[in-house]
């Protein structure tokens, strides 16, 4: 495109066509929103932006494209939530221009709450306070806020913390390095933990192949966008889900990631809600349902987007299409045929939502649950079928991961807990516990006695985890157990494990406990923790009696807290010394 007067550039907005690419929940296969992507005829959208920037009218072009995207979506009569791209500079320097977007929404009969503004870079030269003030203004107007391009360019992670966006979009450049780059995998995991702390939904962009999708699923990413699942198309999708996606998620060989002890939140199963004003007529609702067979129901909301009533598709259509139904209801408020909404918030777990569903009246058993934010505004709906299937899969996965002898989780659960603690910068301890001479136990007392001994230890560890809130335990195979705990619980945990006398048949048994104190600066992964524990375990097993050895951050010395060397007097049980974490050797976290 040759340089020219900016009015000619703005005139080209009329020639810009838009492609629509869905954002997909790979837990359920549901399409949760579509992003409008500008496709100028005979040019790249960056050409328009460069010319607009040269003429110092970039914010004008930015908003004009957003308005044009709304027009295009309206022409296709899509009811899916829409994502629009805007520059951070527009939000910072020309916030008043977004009134044009709001005006266009009024014209096409949509609400700000149905639009997510993806705010993208560059950010480096922007005034942070002005940007945050602009974001708060847009949020107050009802727009959802997303932060785009995270992981590449000049998008600081502190901006995620400061803005607290509803959505964080992981840049395609990060996804492109998966799964071969361990550094990219670690980056994904770190951003996921950050999003959990800000209660933001993380979307991975640019998913192009199965290996990338598998790596994202392994890291607990539920929302994705990319050509593998659904390429950008000239028309928004008419279906509400992508076939085959949910089937992939049920792969029993894929470990699940849940950072919540009580299971995943209901937001993992979120689908768009079709929202209409509370005074809408029954005829209008019938028309919407007839034109969109993928819609399972409608939410009637007030002016603040708070759900007041819900309409189930099947019950509603039976009422208005039966004998005299149209004459009786068509011009009257649709709320006459509605039910009170079943409302949950973003902190509700899936199992809590499922309990609410199953305890409702029989005729409402499969109605959607409506998810609201802290202000009571509708964020979307959760289908009962998705909840039932998702929780059934979770229980199957949990059962498959338990050791059949002790019913304790395996190494995957410990690995996730360790990764979470490292990412959040905690100081914690990982311990490796096993039975001394266990082969001799089996050979002398029999396999049954050996199994009984392992079960007894498993019960002790279960009791310890129940009484000490920070403790996570796992049975990683044979007579090997892993324990994770805060430092404050470490002594009590060791006493509960090592103090009780153990025996198999008539054979007295001792145990070895090796502990590694971990900080973010001394270990960066579960694999490194495992590697550093191996020599500690060997040292513990070289001692007589039930033993406990420990290694601390910044020190090569292995401390013997229990047990004795051959020929030496036994080391009496000792408490774990207390200290100020600021004085840990080598502290630099």
Buried (B, 14 or more C-beta within 10 A) or exposed (E): BEEEEBEEBBEBBEEBEBBBBBBBBBBBBBBBBBBBBBBBEEBEBEBBBBBBBEBEBBBBBBBBBBBBBBEBBBEBEBBBBBBBBBBBBBBBBBBEBBEBBBEBBEEEEBBBBBBBBBBBBEBEEBEEEBBBEBBEBBBEBBBBBBBBBBBEBEBEBEBBEBBBBBBBBBBBBBBBBBBEEEEBBBBBBBBBBBBBEBBBBBBBBBBBBEEBBBBBBBBBBBBBBBEBBBEBEEBBBBEBBBEEBBEBBBEEEEBBBBBEEEBBBBBBBBBBBBBBBBEBBBBBBBEBBEEBEBBBBBBBBBEEBBBBBBBBBEBBBEBBEEEEBBEBBBEEBBBEBBBEBBBBBBEBBBBBBBEBBEEBEEEBEBBBBBBBBEEEBBBBBBBBBBBBBBBEBBEEBBEEBBBEBBEBBBBBBBBBBBBBBBBBEBBBBBBBBBBBBBEBBBEBBEEEBBBBBBEBBBEBBBEBBEEBEBBBBBBBEBBBBBBBBBBEBBBBBBBBBBEEEBBBBEBEBBBBBBBBBBBBBBBBBBEBBBEBBEEBBEBBBEBBBBBBBBBBBBBEEBBBBBBBEEEEEBBEBEEBEEEEEEEBEEBEE
